[in-house]
């Protein structure tokens, strides 16, 4: 690590550009540095380092500028996050890929399992933390509900059971011993006070109802009456507590044009507005990384601005932001005037800095994509364009490094979800494509989140319909401006984006020269049949429609393979838990029967999000060759 480098030197180095495009593995690499956290004294730093052949947790002493410990992570586990329990103990969350037999499928399905490790800095020993077992079966996941309890070294964890509800435990991190505190309904969210005492919960008996309950001397009672909701996505979400702990903060829509925050006092008095922006919806809260107190609000829109709850915090943030113009700077750990910040931008990979406000220094801890440091990367622009029906579609446009911005080949890259969005962050896939000379359009089509309730709901049951038309209209808008060549356009996507790519290959209008589906859905009825109907199925019925609906069947690319007229590349992870591999395997088989140009690539030992170097490398190598063949 280059902890001795001074900020001004780093900024100069980051602006140097190499003429040649970076190699494939520079983009394919899983972020090398992640999860940086500072201990309570500010002396020790810990983070995860991921290389091609290993993943390790490292501990660094800032007072001596030396590494203290290195703890290996098993090759079958993926790092999620870490946190200091005390000065000598680290809690590390990982996930492993397992299999689970659901009643609605014929064979065990892949399933990610949450696991935890406890690392002892003094001895260098590590051990797996075994989660408590439920009454019917071993829980397959867990969540830390609170790091703050009356007893040092104790935390509260919620274990998720496939049957029988969630349970809340008090756990001694050092011994692993647990005490059952509460058992909830089918899908509770637990809320505890600053001392780790459970005092409220949000519970559901079915996907379309919820109730907020308060813990009293005689048990649980309703604080907010049980409410039926028309759509699962309409339910209020408990975001946490107000800074003074007197009320819960709820993210609600309930007839609003966009999501706002309301507060519900624990004394039973009336709810009131906590925060509302006149134009943008609330996307998330910003938390103090160590005390878990809310400090700000992340808003939607293309720029995703942050509003701070305290003017003093806003002034402090401006000081932190000043040395990094045009970047997003987020504190991930802090002690007094020292903090660790993650600094990122649309055209620059994230890096972690140790910042000392008193000394006015900022030293780099590590970079997510060090092989891209100093590389010439694509310029990302926020834009809007007119849809066919007159709506304004927000989008991001990435231009190739050094491009004139005229008559470029174009890749349309719709995001997964579909109720998701592209963020104000470095996008490894979009930047790789741009580095190879293509413009990249990322539309925030109808159905995307972050742009108001009407925009999100406009995508319901519009798979292959209005959402697809928004992508097509983006191509027309860029061609009209002369930015892209309308005869050299390909569509590429992951998940829902993969589905959109297959629709572009099989349904009119035929405006694309080629299509690439990564972990994409091809057969909607078959996919919906494999979704558990009680919970996730409830959501997908809203979003897509019933598997028995003729309109859903007719919007399946699998049904229209005879009309495919362009080359298709299918890449699919073998252990995808969201979209089974057989979705692409079946599509390839059908296309082959009709003699269509198709190539299927199976990505071994990886999941939907492409979290491993090997699969990401294979995707980029295949993609680069495919695009070069069909767009040049």
N, C-alpha and C positions, 0 to 999 in steps of 0.2 A: 504493500500500500504506500501511497505517496503522501503521507500525513504531514510532510514538511513543506509541501508546496503552498505558496501563498496565492490567494484568490486572483490577484491581478495577473499573475503568470498563467494561471489556469484559463482565464478568459481569453488571453491572447492565443494560447495553444488551441483552444476550442474553435477559434475562428479560422485557423489555417485549413485550407482545403486541398485534398489530393485530387489530381486530375483523373486518375483511373477509378472506375466504379469499384466499390468494396467487394470482396469475394462473397460467395453465397453463405459461407459459414459465419461471417460477421453478423448477418441478419438472423440466421437460423438459431444461433446460440440462445439457450435459455438464459434470462438475465443473470449475470455473474454475481452481482452483489444485491442482496435483498434483506429486508427485515431488520435493519440496523436499530439497535436500542442501547440507551445509556443507563447505567446502574444508578441507584438512588443518590449516591455520592457524586456522580459525574466522573468518577475515575475510570471506570471500565466501560468498554464498548463491546457489544457482541453482535454478530451478524452471520448470515449464511453466504457461503461462497460456493457457487456451482460451476464446475468445469466439465469438460467432455466426459471424463471418466470417474468423477467423484463429486459428492456433495458433503460439505463440512460446515459445522458451526465453529467460528473462531472467536476468541476472546482476546481483546487488546487492552493493554494498560496505557492510558494516555499520559500518566505521570512519568513513566520510564520509557515510553515509546517502544514497548516490546510486546510481542504476542505471549500470552500466558498459556492458553490451551487451544487444542483443536479436537473437536468431537466429530467423528464420522457419522453420516446419516446412511442408513441401509439403502442399497440400490433399488429395493422394491418400494421405497417410500419417497413421497414428494414433500418438500418443505412447504409449510403454509405461513407460519409466523412464530415469533418467540417473544418472551417477556421475562424480565427479572422478577423473581419472587423475593429475594433479598440479595445482599451483596455477594453471596457465595453460591446462589442457586438460580439456574435458568430453567424455565418451562418452555418446551419447544413443541409446537403442534405440527404434525405431519399427517398425511393421508396415504393409505395403501389401497390397492385395487383388489377387491375380493369378489365373491359371487354369492348371490342370494336367490333362493327359490321362491318366487312369488306364485300365488295361486292361479294367476291369470296367464302364465306363460308355461310353455312345455318344458323348458330347460332353465337351469340357473342363469340368472342375468348378471352382468358385471355391475358392481356397486362400489362406490368409494367409501372407505371406512375411516372415520376420524380416530387418530391415535395421538398419544402424548409421550414425550420423553422428559425426564428430569436430569439435568446436568449439574454435577457438583464441581465447582471451580477449584476448590482446595485439593480434592483427591484426584480429579481428572476422570472420575467414574461417571457412567451414565446408566440409566435404567429406564425401562418402559413403565409408564404409569398405567396400571390396569384400571379401566373404568368399572364402576359398580355394575353388577348384574341385576337385571330386572326380574320380575316374578315369572315371566314366561320364557324369555329368551335373552341372550346377551344383546345389549344395545349396540347399534351399528354406528352411532355417531355421538358426539358430545359437543357442548358449547360451554365456555366459561361465562357464567352469569355475573360474577363479581370477584374482583381481586382484593376487595377490602372487607375484612371481617374483624371481629374482636380479637381473634387469636392469630398471632403472627404465623406465617407459613400455611395458613388455611385459605382455601378458595371455595367458591360455590360453583358447582358444575351441573348442567342439565344434560341428562342422557336421553337420547331419542330411541324409543322402542317402536318396532314395526307394528306391534299391537299393544294396547293397554295404556297408551298415553306416555307423557314425558314425566320424568322424576327429577327432583331437585335434591342434590346432596351437598353436605359440607365435607370437604376433602382436605386431609392433611397431606400437603404435597411431598413432605419428606418421608412419610411412612406409607402413603397410599391408602391409609384407612379412611373409610367414608361413613357418614351418618346420614340416613335418609331423613330429609326435612319435610318434603311435600310431594304429593302425586297429583298431577293435573289431568285434564281431559285429553282430547285427541291431539291438540296442537297448541299448548300454552306458551305464552311468552311470560317469563318471570321478571318481576321488578323488585329490587332490594334497595334498602337504604345504604348510607355510607358505611354502616357498620356490618353490612352483610346480612341483615335480617329481612327475610321475604315479607313484603307488605302489600303487594298487589300482583295481579296476573291478568293476562288477556287469554280467554279460553274460548274454544269452539267445539261444538258438538257435531257440526257438519260444515262443509265448505261455505255455505251461504248464511251463516250466523256467527255472532261473536258476542261476548260479554266481558266487561271489565269488572273485576272483583277486588275487594279490599279485605285484608286479613285483620280480623278483630279478635277479642278475647274468646268469643264463642265459635270461631271459625271464619269461613269465607262468606261475604255478602256482596250483593251487586252494588257497585259504585256507579256504573253506567249501565242501564238496563239492557238486557239481551236484545239484539237488533237483527232483523232479517235484512239481507242485502241482495239486490238483484244480480250483482256480479261480484265474483270473488275479489277482483281488483278494486272494488269500491270500499272495502273494509278500511277503517282507520288503522294506522300503524303507530304503535307506541315507540317514540324515538328516544325516550329517556326522561330525565328530570329537568325542571327549571334550575338555574344556577343556585337558587336558595333552597332547593329540595322541597318546596311547598306544594308542588303540583307536577303532574305528568304532562309531558309534551306529546301531543298527538298530531300526526300528519294526516290530514283529511281532505277529501274533495267535497262530498256531500252537497252537490249542486253548484259548487264553485267552478269557475272557468279553468282554474288550475289549482294544484295542491297548495294548501296553506298549513300553518301550524296553529293549533289551539292548545290551551292549557286547561287541565282538569284538576282543580284543587282537591287535596286529599280530605279536606274537612267537609266535603259534600256540597260546597257552594257551587254556583253556576259556572259552566265553562265560559271561557272568553278567548278572544283572539290573542295569540302570542306573537305571530309574525305573518305578514303578507306583503308580497311585492306586487305593485300594480300591474306589472307586465309578465313577470317570469314566475314559474312554479318552483316550489321547494323540492330539491332533489335529495338533499342529505344534510346532516349536521356535521360540523367540525368539532372534534373533541380534543380537550387537553390530553395529550398522548399518555400521560402518567397518572392524572387524577380522575380521568373519565368525566370531567365536567364539560358540558357543551359550551363552546366559545364562539361559534359562528355558524352560518347557514350557507350551504352550497345551493345556488340557484341553477335553473335550466337555461335553455337557449344555447346558441352556438358557442358563446364565450364562457359559459359556466362560471359567472362571477361569485365571489364570496362576500357575504355581509357579516361583520363581526358584531357580537352582542354588546361589547364594551368598547367605548372609544379609545381607552388606553391600549387594549389589545390590537385595535386597528392601527394605532400609531406605531406600536412595536412591530407589527407586520410590515409596515412601510419601510422601516429601517432594515428589516431582513430582506425585503424584496429589492432594495435599491441597487445592490451590486449585481443583480441578475435581471437586467431589463429584458422584457418580453418573455420571461419564464414564469412558470408556476412554482412557487416555493411553499412547501408544506412541512411544518415541524412534525417529526415523528417521535421525538423524545426530547425532553428538556429538563434542565436543573438550573434554576436561577438564570444567570445571563448566558449560560452555555446551552446549546441545543444542537440536535442533529436534524438537518433539513433535507428533504428530497426535492431536488431541483430538476424540472423537466420542461419540455416544450414540444410543440407539434413537430418541429423539424430537428429536434435534438433529444437523444436518449437521456434518461434520468441518471443523475449522479447524486451521491450522498455527501454532504459536507458537515464537518464539525465546526460550528460557528460560535465564536466568543464575542458577544456584543460589547463587553467592557473593553476588550483588547482590540476590537475591530479587526478580527482575523477570521478567515474561513479556509479551512484545510480540507482537502478531499479525502474521504474515507474509501470510497470505491464507486465504480460505475457499473450500470446494468449492462451496457454494451461497449466494453473498452475497445474492442476492435474497430468501432465506428468513430472513435475520438478523432476529431479533425477531418473526418470524411465530408465530402460534398454531398449533402442530402437534399431531398426535394423540398421545394417551397410550398407550404400549405396555406391555402386561402379559405376563409369563410365566405359563403355566398348564398344567394337564394335564386331560384329560377321559377318561372311560371309553369304550373301544371296545365293540362288540357282544360280542366274545369275552372281555371283562374286562380286556384290556390297557390300560395307561395311556398315552395319546398325548400327548407334549409339544407345545406350540404357543405361538405369540405372537398376542395379540389387541390390535389397535389400535383405540381408540375415537376418534370425531370430537372435535375441539377443543370444549371447553365442553359436551360431551354429558352427559346424565343417566345414560347407560349402560343405558337400558331401551327395549325394543321398537324396536330400530333395524333398518333394512335392512342386510343382510349381504352382503359379498363374500367368497367363499372363494377364497384365492390360494395354490394349491399351488406349491411351488418347482420349478425345472427340475432336471434331473439324470438319473434320479431319485436316484442315489447322490450326493447333495449335501445341503445344509441351508441354512436361513436363519440368518444370523449376527447377533451382537450389534452391529449397525451400522444407520445410517440407511438406510432403504429408500425410494427416491424414488417408486416406483410405489405402494407401500402407503400412504405418507403423502399422496400426491396423492388417492388414493381416499378416505382418511379425511377430508381437507380438504373434500370435497364432501358430507359428511354420512353416510357409510357406516361401519359397523364392518367391520374386515378381519381375517379369521382365516387364519393361516398355519400349518397343521398340519405337524409333522415326522413324517409318516406312515411306516408300515413301509417299509423300503428307504432311509430317510434315514441319512446318516452322522452320527457324533458321539454316538451313544447306545448303543454296544455292537455287537458282532458279530452277536448273535442278532437284534437289531432290523434291522440292515442286510440280513442274509440273508433275513429274513422277507419282504422285498419281491421276491425273485427269482421271476421268471415270474408275478408278481401284477399285471401291468398290467391295469387294468380289473377287478381282483379285490379282494384284501384291501386294497391301497393305496387304492383308490377308496372302499371301505367306511369306512376311517379318516376320509376327508373328510366323508362323510355323517354319521358319528357325531358329528363336531364340530358340525355344524349342530344336531343333536338336543340336544346338551348345552347349547349356548348358548340355544336356544329354551326348554328346560326351566327354565333359570335366569331367564328373562324378559329376557335381554339383547338378544335379536334377535327379530324378527317372522319366523316360519317361512314366511310367505306371500310374503315379499319377500327372496329369496335369489338371487344370481347367482354363477356360477363363472367366474373369469378366471385365465389362466395363460400362461406363456411356455415353449416347448419341451415337456418332459414335462407341465408344468402346462397347456399348450395341449391336449395329448392328453387329459388328465383332464377339461378343460372340454368337449371334444367327446363323451367318454364320458358325462358328465353330461347332455348334450343328447340323446343317442340311446339310451341303455340305461336300464332301470329301476334303482332307483326314480326317479320323475320329481319331484324335490323343488326343482329350480331353475326360476326364471322366465326366465332368459336365460343365454347362454354366450358367452364371448369367448376365442378361441384366437389366441395370438400366436406365430408360428413353430412351430406345433404339428404333431405327427404325426397323420395321419388313416388312413393305409393301412400297417399294420405290415409285411406281407410285402414290399411294394414298397420300403419304407424299408430294411428289413434286406437286401434284394437289392443295394442301392447301397453297402453298407458293406464295406470290404475284409475278407475272411474271415480272413486270417492273424492280424492283430493286433486291431484294434478289433472285428472280427467275432467273435473268440473271446470278448471281454468281453460283447458284446450277446447272444450265444447263451446265456450264463449268466443275464443279467439279464432278457431278454425271452423267449427261446426261439427255436426254429428257424423260419425263414420258411416252411418246409413243414408246420409243425405246424398242425393244424386248429384247435386252441385259440387260437393266435395270430391266425389269420385271423378267428376269431369275435369277438375282442376289438378288432377294427378298427372305429372309428366309420364309416368308409367303407362297411362292409358293412351298417350299420343305419340308413342315411339315411331309409328309409321310415318309421321309428319316431320321427324327430325331431319334436318337438311344441312347441319353444320357439324364439324368435328367436336367430340365431347371427351373430356378427360374427367374421370371419376377417381377421387382419392378418398379413402375411408379408413378410419382407425378401427382396428379389430375389436378394441374394448370400449367402444363408444357407448356410454350408459344412457345417452339421450336419444340418439338415432342409431339403431342397430346396423351393423355392417351389411346385413342382408338387404337393406334398402338399396345400396349401391350395387351389390352383387346381382340382385334381381333386375335392376335397371340395365346393367351391362348385358345380362343374358337376353333380355327382351330386345335391346338394340341390335345385338348380334343376330338374332333370328331374322331381323329385317335387313341385315346387311349394312347397317349404319356404321359410320366411322367412330369407334369408341375405344378407349383404353381404360382399364380398371387397375388401380394400384392399391394393394392392401398395406396399411401402415401397422406394423406389428407392435404389440405391447404399448399402446398409447390410447388415450381417450379423446373425448370430443374437443377439448380445448388445446390439443397439441402441445403438451407440456414437456416433451422430450426432444433432445437435440436430433436424434436419428430420424424421427418422423418429420420434424420441421425441415431438416436438410433434404429429405426425399421430396417433400412438397415443393420446395423452392427449385430444386434441380429439375423436377418434372415440369413445373410451371414455366420456368425460363425457356426450356426447350420447346414446349408446346406453343407458347406465345410467339417465339421467334419463327417457328414454322408457319404459323397461320396468320400473323399480322404484318409480316414484313415482305 
